[in-house]
Amino acid sequence: MKFAKFSKMMFVLLALILVLSACSGGNGGSNNGNTTPVTNNEGNTNEGTTPEGGETAPVVEDFGKDVTGEVTMWVFNENIFEEVATAFMAEYPNIKVTPVFVPFEDLHNNLQTALASGTGAPDIAEVEVGNFTRYATGGVLENLLAEPYNAGKYKEFVPAYNWERWMSPDGTELLGMPWDSTPGVWYYRADIMEELGYPNDPTELGEYIKDPENFLALTKAATANGKFLFEWRDGPIHWAGDEIGYFDDNLTWIRDNDKLVSILDYTKRGNQMNWAPHLPYGTDEGKPLVQSGQLIGLALGSWGARDLETNFPELSGKWRATNLPFGINYPIGGSSFVIPSQSENKEAAWVYLQWAMRSENAWKIWTKHSIQPGYSDIAQKDWYASHTSEFLGGQEDFKFYEQLASETPTKRLNPLDGAGWGIWVPRILDALDNNVDSRTTLQLAKEDAESILAEDIAKLKTELGK
């Protein structure tokens, strides 16, 4: 089936150099009805006019107004996709989009079964990054770099890490359409930082805690006052490991470098000071620690403020967001959308995906749900970049998250990562519990991986033509 030719990108380049100005109070990304899309009678793109309120109306691109079809989409996030689908169908009435909610684990398992059997998959599926590699080989997903998709035209707008993580293990195919940006963030209680005598300004504190010795000094002061700085006692060594991944392009284990040795040393010292309760903050045991001011820091993705505000609205204004400690920068979470090769509605599915990922109107819905744009030109729009969070004490949170995203290193994912985690964790916990030498620990983890996964590595190398 031949696809209709899509019109070329005509986004207004001026958006890339907009001055990011502050506004009073957070509005959840809403435009309050002040802007309207502008198209001419032929469906071509025009620059927006400036409505009353002073903001230029978003430019609307025609991704395929003449395309017809019905699209079924499996999603594991509730109460978001119906709103987006409704907005899409208002602009593209010839395409019907039906989001079907499937619980997280069921969705990924059912998708794997359908792809393996060759039947039963939806036209689009929402896939979480930790499960993505289950479908990254075998040719079961559409390569969005190939004709007729040509998604490579969007690469310049996507932070490098967020593009790379949806590529095939050999780096030749884009199997998932980048969606949200989820840089790792350290959320902290600004008021308690001040009480402890430490900087409470996000920029100042962020610079301070990049130095591991500074963070351990903060740890000493916090734990002396019965405070915890994040959830998991082994957190920092896992953050550092997730910054680089498990294997290089030749499927060689890479978690044995000098930086990881150093971070594991610091993790062992922090663990000895009891810097974390080793339980999740959203549980019955964890919530009282947050409410009482004992758990004063959390390492979460940029979606973290949303969860904190939902669970602890009474703490509004007391939290702030800064970079992770130890100079570590890695994404926490994230999802994408894939088109199964067995779909019979690929053309309509691609029209929807482009609109949902590239339309400013779509992103004004996504951001209401604390979903950060994975596209830099959207993130630089004034209505987004100037957003402030009341929960975070008026901090310009979205602008900060975009800065972190631009600094996040890239890494290659592959189907062996899950098994790598199962090998890595026991060695790390043994080092913490029994004070095993850090370099020895990482060497033993490497030897475990090379031994236990030898057959799997050889099989994957053959599959990838290495």
MIKE-93774 format. One line per 10 residues: number of its first residue (from 1); for each residue x, y, z of C-alpha. Coordinates in nm, 4 decimals. Layout:
<marros>
NUM) X,Y,Z; ...
</marros>
This chain:
<marros>
1) 0.0000,0.0000,0.0000; 0.1415,0.3365,-0.0976; 0.1079,0.6189,0.1504; -0.0055,0.9707,0.0674; 0.2761,1.2222,0.0392; 0.2951,1.4472,0.3420; 0.3656,1.8208,0.3220; 0.7122,1.9396,0.4244; 0.7857,2.0731,0.7715; 0.7118,2.4453,0.7920
11) 0.7603,2.5232,1.1591; 0.8367,2.8860,1.2384; 1.2116,2.9051,1.2997; 1.1686,3.2122,1.5109; 1.0371,2.9836,1.7876; 1.3908,2.8560,1.8368; 1.5132,3.1959,1.9545; 1.2184,3.3149,2.1605; 1.3198,3.4944,2.4763; 1.2105,3.2819,2.7707
21) 1.0216,3.5245,2.9906; 0.8739,3.4535,3.3318; 0.5029,3.4533,3.4079; 0.3190,3.4672,3.7397; 0.1938,3.1343,3.8727; 0.1805,2.7908,3.7092; -0.0986,2.7199,3.4631; -0.0297,2.3531,3.3973; 0.0615,2.4253,3.0387; -0.2813,2.5520,2.9442
31) -0.3141,2.8286,2.6878; -0.6397,2.9488,2.8449; -0.8020,2.9611,2.5041; -0.5897,3.2527,2.3841; -0.4513,3.0865,2.0723; -0.6136,2.9209,1.7746; -0.4689,2.7161,1.4880; -0.4436,2.8869,1.1516; -0.4633,2.7075,0.8146; -0.5715,2.8238,0.4720
41) -0.8424,2.6693,0.2593; -0.5991,2.4277,0.0957; -0.4799,2.2978,0.4322; -0.1334,2.4512,0.3899; 0.0491,2.6144,0.6753; 0.0278,2.9868,0.7463; 0.2032,3.1758,1.0202; -0.0281,3.2366,1.3125; -0.1817,3.5731,1.3800; -0.1390,3.7380,1.7187
51) -0.4667,3.7101,1.9108; -0.5724,3.9280,2.2006; -0.3343,3.8255,2.4786; -0.0201,3.8808,2.2760; 0.0961,3.5250,2.2013; 0.1421,3.4140,1.8429; -0.1075,3.1452,1.7461; 0.0473,2.8007,1.6884; 0.1324,2.7024,1.3348; -0.0558,2.3911,1.2236
61) 0.0958,2.1463,0.9758; -0.1054,1.9131,0.7582; 0.0216,1.5631,0.8325; -0.2333,1.4015,0.5982; -0.5811,1.5560,0.6042; -0.6803,1.3427,0.3046; -0.5940,1.0134,0.4790; -0.8813,0.7997,0.6070; -0.8868,0.5022,0.8400; -0.9394,0.3666,1.1884
71) -0.6582,0.3320,1.4420; -0.6618,0.1173,1.7545; -0.4045,0.2098,2.0176; -0.3061,0.0219,2.3340; -0.2083,0.2511,2.6225; -0.1242,0.1956,2.9896; -0.1832,0.5571,3.1005; -0.5465,0.6262,3.1797; -0.7400,0.9513,3.1375; -0.4967,1.1151,2.8940
81) -0.5303,0.9601,2.5528; -0.9046,1.0076,2.5125; -0.8554,1.3837,2.5370; -0.5703,1.3783,2.2867; -0.7609,1.1528,2.0452; -1.0639,1.3802,2.0606; -0.8521,1.6853,1.9806; -0.6854,1.5007,1.6924; -1.0152,1.3861,1.5407; -1.1445,1.7429,1.5542
91) -0.8619,1.8367,1.3152; -0.8546,1.5057,1.1250; -1.2185,1.3900,1.1044; -1.1370,1.1240,0.8431; -0.9363,0.9196,1.0934; -1.0921,0.7503,1.3943; -0.8558,0.6827,1.6858; -0.9631,0.4457,1.9624; -0.7377,0.4310,2.2706; -0.7732,0.1027,2.4599
101) -0.6503,0.1021,2.8202; -0.4512,-0.2087,2.9129; -0.2798,-0.2391,3.2542; 0.0953,-0.1857,3.2351; 0.2196,-0.5425,3.2720; -0.0613,-0.6917,3.0634; 0.0037,-0.4484,2.7802; 0.3700,-0.5364,2.7457; 0.3117,-0.9107,2.7819; 0.0155,-0.9133,2.5416
111) 0.2084,-0.7069,2.2891; 0.5006,-0.9477,2.3008; 0.2665,-1.2427,2.2473; 0.0860,-1.0740,1.9577; 0.4084,-0.9732,1.7854; 0.5511,-1.3240,1.8221; 0.2368,-1.4900,1.6878; 0.1968,-1.2426,1.4014; -0.1612,-1.1505,1.4854; -0.3629,-0.9520,1.7375
121) -0.1448,-0.6438,1.7804; -0.2924,-0.2911,1.7741; -0.2010,-0.0266,1.5174; -0.0076,0.1703,1.7800; 0.1165,0.0704,2.1253; 0.2534,0.2803,2.4092; 0.5765,0.1154,2.5264; 0.7774,0.1940,2.8406; 1.1539,0.2188,2.7958; 1.2354,-0.0687,3.0302
131) 1.0222,-0.3033,2.8197; 1.1066,-0.1625,2.4776; 1.3954,-0.3995,2.4038; 1.1565,-0.6961,2.4244; 1.0407,-0.5954,2.0764; 1.3588,-0.4403,1.9373; 1.4681,-0.7371,1.7232; 1.3015,-0.9730,1.4781; 1.1517,-0.7121,1.2462; 0.8202,-0.7010,1.4336
141) 0.8058,-0.3191,1.4488; 0.8086,-0.0619,1.1705; 1.1341,0.1223,1.1076; 1.0258,0.4852,1.1255; 1.3395,0.6024,0.9441; 1.2349,0.4188,0.6286; 0.9887,0.5164,0.3589; 0.7149,0.6246,0.3848; 0.7668,0.7515,0.7422; 1.0975,0.9372,0.7053
151) 1.1022,1.0270,1.0748; 1.4667,1.1267,1.0467; 1.3470,1.4767,0.9572; 1.2523,1.5199,1.3241; 1.5876,1.4134,1.4715; 1.7234,1.7678,1.5009; 1.4428,1.8556,1.7438; 1.4968,1.5598,1.9805; 1.7591,1.5513,2.2598; 2.0225,1.2993,2.1526
161) 1.9594,1.0564,2.4388; 1.5856,1.0494,2.3691; 1.6405,0.9631,2.0047; 1.9069,0.6998,2.0641; 1.7110,0.5027,2.3221; 1.4383,0.4180,2.0692; 1.6821,0.2908,1.8083; 1.7338,-0.0777,1.7281; 2.0290,-0.2449,1.9062; 2.2453,-0.2104,1.5940
171) 2.1611,0.1600,1.5612; 2.0128,0.1327,1.2100; 1.6385,0.1622,1.2763; 1.4135,0.3943,1.4748; 1.1517,0.1627,1.6234; 0.9739,0.4010,1.8589; 0.8572,0.7571,1.8023; 1.0171,0.9753,2.0738; 0.7554,1.1205,2.3074; 0.8359,1.2431,2.6576
181) 1.1639,1.3667,2.7978; 1.2391,1.2275,3.1439; 1.5724,1.3549,3.2781; 1.6646,1.2521,3.6311; 1.5871,1.5184,3.8930; 1.6656,1.5500,4.2623; 1.3606,1.6936,4.4367; 1.4381,1.8316,4.7810; 1.2812,2.0174,5.0744; 1.4133,2.3720,5.0401
191) 1.2951,2.4744,5.3859; 1.4788,2.1882,5.5553; 1.7949,2.2544,5.3553; 1.7921,2.6036,5.4999; 1.7385,2.4666,5.8506; 2.0421,2.2407,5.8046; 2.2519,2.5374,5.6957; 2.2863,2.4382,5.3299; 2.1936,2.6277,5.0109; 1.8253,2.6033,4.9247
201) 1.8454,2.7748,4.5852; 1.8226,2.5077,4.3077; 2.1181,2.6382,4.1080; 2.3450,2.6910,4.4058; 2.2575,2.3602,4.5699; 2.2833,2.1774,4.2373; 2.6406,2.2956,4.1881; 2.7290,2.2107,4.5477; 2.6088,1.8497,4.5368; 2.7901,1.7693,4.2116
211) 3.0977,1.7251,4.4303; 3.0654,1.3835,4.6019; 3.2410,1.4991,4.9190; 2.9981,1.7897,4.9468; 2.7043,1.5543,4.9166; 2.8458,1.3279,5.1845; 2.8894,1.6321,5.4102; 2.5221,1.7096,5.3522; 2.4447,1.3437,5.4235; 2.6248,1.3632,5.7571
221) 2.4300,1.6727,5.8597; 2.0979,1.5288,5.7435; 2.1329,1.1859,5.9008; 2.2486,1.3411,6.2286; 1.9050,1.5048,6.2346; 1.7173,1.1879,6.1414; 1.6739,1.2802,5.7731; 1.6959,1.0694,5.4567; 1.8132,1.2080,5.1204; 1.6495,0.9626,4.8774
231) 1.4617,0.6324,4.8743; 1.7109,0.3551,4.8013; 2.0382,0.2949,4.9869; 2.2127,0.1737,4.6691; 2.0678,0.4504,4.4506; 2.3764,0.6464,4.3331; 2.5684,0.3481,4.1947; 2.2613,0.2460,3.9936; 2.2164,0.6033,3.8656; 2.5775,0.6028,3.7478
241) 2.5363,0.2615,3.5876; 2.2177,0.3646,3.4098; 2.3962,0.6710,3.2767; 2.6104,0.4460,3.0540; 2.4057,0.1253,3.0157; 2.5335,-0.2333,3.0348; 2.6955,-0.3156,2.7010; 2.8743,-0.1261,2.4257; 2.7994,-0.1647,2.0540; 3.0045,-0.4848,2.0452
251) 2.8039,-0.6298,2.3373; 3.0967,-0.5979,2.5754; 3.0066,-0.5344,2.9418; 3.1034,-0.1764,3.0323; 3.0085,-0.1347,3.3988; 3.3636,-0.1580,3.5299; 3.5162,0.1861,3.4715; 3.6936,0.4149,3.7203; 3.3935,0.6446,3.7644; 3.1722,0.3552,3.8726
261) 3.4408,0.2349,4.1150; 3.4459,0.5820,4.2705; 3.0660,0.6103,4.2878; 3.0410,0.2669,4.4480; 3.2934,0.3779,4.7110; 3.0757,0.6806,4.7875; 2.7625,0.4670,4.7888; 2.9159,0.2376,5.0481; 3.0071,0.5356,5.2678; 2.6615,0.6890,5.2367
271) 2.4979,0.3566,5.3128; 2.7040,0.3325,5.6312; 2.5581,0.6711,5.7313; 2.2049,0.5399,5.6692; 2.1257,0.7975,5.4008; 1.8133,0.6223,5.2675; 1.5234,0.4219,5.4177; 1.5345,0.1689,5.1293; 1.1630,0.1773,5.0569; 0.9410,0.3642,4.8089
281) 0.7987,0.6980,4.9178; 0.4448,0.6206,4.7959; 0.3846,0.3213,5.0234; 0.2157,0.3137,5.3628; 0.5621,0.3032,5.5203; 0.7107,0.5710,5.2965; 0.4408,0.8376,5.2996; 0.4757,0.9221,5.6714; 0.8488,0.9799,5.6168; 0.7701,1.2460,5.3562
291) 0.4861,1.3992,5.5554; 0.6960,1.4273,5.8712; 0.9942,1.5838,5.6941; 1.2211,1.2826,5.7461; 1.2528,1.1965,5.3760; 1.3724,1.5290,5.2356; 1.5036,1.4280,4.8929; 1.3912,1.2069,4.6049; 1.5625,1.1050,4.2820; 1.2825,1.0842,4.0252
301) 1.2164,1.1596,3.6611; 1.0883,1.5035,3.5668; 0.7394,1.3655,3.6292; 0.8202,1.3546,4.0024; 0.6664,1.6882,4.0979; 0.3331,1.5665,3.9634; 0.3397,1.2616,4.1920; 0.4574,1.4620,4.4911; 0.1812,1.7188,4.4439; -0.0796,1.4440,4.4071
311) 0.0315,1.2626,4.7210; 0.1355,1.5579,4.9380; -0.0585,1.8714,4.8391; -0.0100,2.0073,5.1910; 0.3641,2.0414,5.1192; 0.3135,2.2800,4.8282; 0.5811,2.5485,4.8074; 0.8322,2.3564,5.0185; 0.9899,2.1430,4.7456; 1.2356,2.2407,4.4720
321) 1.4048,2.0602,4.1816; 1.7752,2.0437,4.1001; 2.0214,1.8104,3.9285; 2.1150,1.4704,4.0677; 2.4112,1.4472,4.3077; 2.7615,1.3295,4.2080; 2.7438,1.4917,3.8641; 2.5271,1.2048,3.7382; 2.2762,1.2718,3.4614; 2.0512,0.9956,3.3333
331) 1.6850,0.9600,3.2284; 1.4438,0.8041,3.4776; 1.1552,0.6390,3.2966; 1.0046,0.7402,2.9651; 0.7796,0.5927,2.6985; 0.7394,0.5808,2.3240; 0.4910,0.4692,2.0594; 0.5515,0.1828,1.8181; 0.3709,0.0731,1.5026; 0.3624,-0.3086,1.4763
341) 0.4536,-0.4373,1.1313; 0.1340,-0.6429,1.1266; -0.0841,-0.3300,1.1487; -0.3190,-0.2830,0.8538; -0.3668,0.0875,0.9256; -0.0087,0.2144,0.9169; -0.0836,0.5241,0.7110; -0.3494,0.6559,0.9464; -0.1418,0.5518,1.2492; 0.1521,0.7576,1.1234
351) -0.0656,1.0636,1.0636; -0.1878,1.0410,1.4237; 0.1599,0.9847,1.5685; 0.3047,1.2839,1.3863; 0.0225,1.5078,1.5068; 0.0442,1.3774,1.8649; 0.4226,1.4273,1.8793; 0.4655,1.7401,1.6661; 0.1497,1.9452,1.7123; 0.1606,2.2337,1.9557
361) -0.2077,2.1743,2.0266; -0.1305,1.8176,2.1329; 0.1486,1.9299,2.3637; -0.0784,2.1766,2.5375; -0.2733,1.8705,2.6451; 0.0247,1.6485,2.7280; 0.1866,1.9109,2.9496; -0.1272,1.9468,3.1601; -0.0434,1.5952,3.2754; 0.3236,1.6787,3.3495
371) 0.4507,1.5092,3.0353; 0.7613,1.6954,2.9236; 0.8083,1.7461,2.5470; 1.0717,1.5327,2.3805; 1.1107,1.8002,2.1113; 1.3248,2.1084,2.1683; 1.1272,2.3422,1.9435; 0.8107,2.2696,2.1435; 0.9995,2.3061,2.4733; 1.1213,2.6519,2.3675
381) 0.7717,2.7872,2.3109; 0.7087,3.0697,2.5550; 0.3863,2.9191,2.6919; 0.5939,2.6160,2.7952; 0.9354,2.7563,2.8843; 0.7992,3.0320,3.1083; 0.5830,2.7932,3.3111; 0.6273,2.8118,3.6871; 0.5272,2.5550,3.9471; 0.3425,2.6677,4.2567
391) 0.4216,2.3338,4.4201; 0.7929,2.3985,4.3592; 0.7752,2.7453,4.5085; 0.7408,2.9313,4.1782; 1.0413,2.7619,4.0148; 1.0576,2.7651,3.6335; 1.0472,2.3878,3.6289; 0.9882,2.3084,3.2618; 1.2792,2.5241,3.1474; 1.5041,2.3460,3.3977
401) 1.3965,1.9988,3.2827; 1.4761,2.0914,2.9227; 1.8244,2.2014,3.0287; 1.8843,1.8645,3.1959; 1.7555,1.6798,2.8891; 2.0031,1.8598,2.6645; 2.2893,1.7459,2.8903; 2.1859,1.3797,2.9254; 2.4400,1.1353,2.7739; 2.3318,0.8850,2.5100
411) 2.3427,0.5080,2.5499; 2.2394,0.2079,2.3431; 1.9774,-0.0339,2.4786; 1.9567,-0.4013,2.3894; 1.7542,-0.7102,2.4877; 2.0200,-0.8279,2.7366; 1.9828,-0.5265,2.9655; 1.7169,-0.6920,3.1803; 1.9404,-0.9911,3.2455; 2.2270,-0.7515,3.3135
421) 2.0263,-0.5892,3.5929; 1.9699,-0.9281,3.7548; 2.3459,-0.9884,3.7572; 2.4437,-0.6373,3.8662; 2.2197,-0.5891,4.1711; 2.3331,-0.8891,4.3825; 2.6972,-0.7877,4.3432; 2.6203,-0.4281,4.4482; 2.4227,-0.5343,4.7545; 2.7014,-0.7733,4.8520
431) 2.9512,-0.4866,4.8340; 2.7310,-0.2710,5.0580; 2.6526,-0.5440,5.3111; 2.9986,-0.6995,5.3328; 3.2208,-0.4029,5.2400; 3.3628,-0.5833,4.9373; 3.6256,-0.3816,4.7492; 3.4528,-0.1730,4.4813; 3.6853,-0.2563,4.1926; 3.6659,-0.6249,4.2816
441) 3.2865,-0.6024,4.2901; 3.2649,-0.4550,3.9417; 3.5125,-0.7060,3.8034; 3.3095,-0.9930,3.9494; 2.9903,-0.8488,3.7972; 3.1613,-0.8389,3.4579; 3.2812,-1.1976,3.4919; 2.9297,-1.3059,3.5928; 2.7815,-1.1361,3.2874; 3.0361,-1.2813,3.0472
451) 2.9800,-1.6307,3.1882; 2.6053,-1.6374,3.2487; 2.5117,-1.4521,2.9299; 2.7732,-1.6032,2.6976; 2.5244,-1.7939,2.4824; 2.2774,-1.5034,2.4737; 2.5509,-1.2600,2.3733; 2.6693,-1.4905,2.0945; 2.3129,-1.5376,1.9686; 2.2423,-1.1642,1.9684
461) 2.5716,-1.0931,1.7905; 2.4709,-1.3352,1.5163; 2.1261,-1.1788,1.4906; 2.2799,-0.8323,1.4633; 2.5451,-0.9480,1.2149; 2.8403,-0.8738,1.4431
</marros>
